[in-house]
Amino acid sequence: MEKEFYTINDLAVISGFTTRSLRNFISMGYLTGEKIDGIWQFRAEQIDAFLSNPNVAPGIKSKVNAVVYDFIADTEKKTNKICSILDFVMDEEEAAEISEYFCAAMNNCKDAAFKFQKYGKNVRIIISGPEDFVKDSINGWYK
């Protein structure tokens, strides 16, 4: 089930940009949303338009790839960790569902990273973190 609105904090998790950067994108007109009771909120189609904006997409791609590079560069891990890349072909509704599912899962683990990319019908999820968390999150999607 798709959320009606996503907050600026949700969008920060999805995009990898800080909330400050997202506010700058709002000022530049690259991101549209509405302020409800003083809180920025965005519909899924507004987020899709933002993520596919040619002025924004390169920054998102570098942040997404950074999750993998950071995982590889950390040669001094103190616990078992997994970094997994999931590629899907899915429609808009399925893409919104998977994004919401993994965003909600991220609320349960502070030591994890999640990135979401969408190009047309192609969706890429990158998730890294403690071994049990990543396995449980991926398995939960398939149940």
PyMOL commands that set and color helices and strands:
alter all, ss='L'
color gray80, all
select helices_A, chain A and resi 8-15+19-28+44-52+57-73+92-106+131-142
alter helices_A, ss='H'
color red, helices_A
select strands_A, chain A and resi 6-7+34-36+39-42+81-89+113-119+122-130
alter strands_A, ss='S'
color yellow, strands_A
deselect
rebuild
show_as cartoon
